[in-house]
Amino acid sequence: MIRKIFKGQVLAAMLLILWSCSKSVNNSPITKSHEYWRYDDQQDAGFGSVFYKFHNNGSYDRYTKKISGEYSLYNDDGDVESEHRKWSISNDSIMNFGNLVCDVVRYNENVIVLYLNKHNRYLYLFKEDTDDESVKEVDYYINKGEKFPEKYAGLIR
């Protein structure tokens, strides 16, 4: 009887290990319809952010975000269209997307840290969820500052 219980516990532990190992970095970037990845560069952090949606079929789309919070598809730059919009992550955690080849340093469901070896710098992908009502858009803060200027007086000298 004790032997059967022990075998059951060992089997359950093995299944748990297999299940936890099945969560691969390869599927981490895939976005749902209401999710976007904000791209930030260590050298140009927060300057003119670009947003990405990574799809199951190995393609991605690039977006910009208006001050109102609306996302706008941005796969081409004027007359130059981005034809090579493929992404992949190899078994040794190297992510390719567009013309970037990066090492995946860390990742979870909300952040992916990449190292661009060729240029010796870090790149960051931060997930933004448009269904998350606790996140306010930039125009909220602009309007708040204009509506209550006295609250911001003295903070900037």
Order of alpha helices (4+ residues) and beta strands (2+ residues): alpha-beta-beta-beta-beta-beta-beta-beta-beta-beta-beta-beta-alpha-alpha
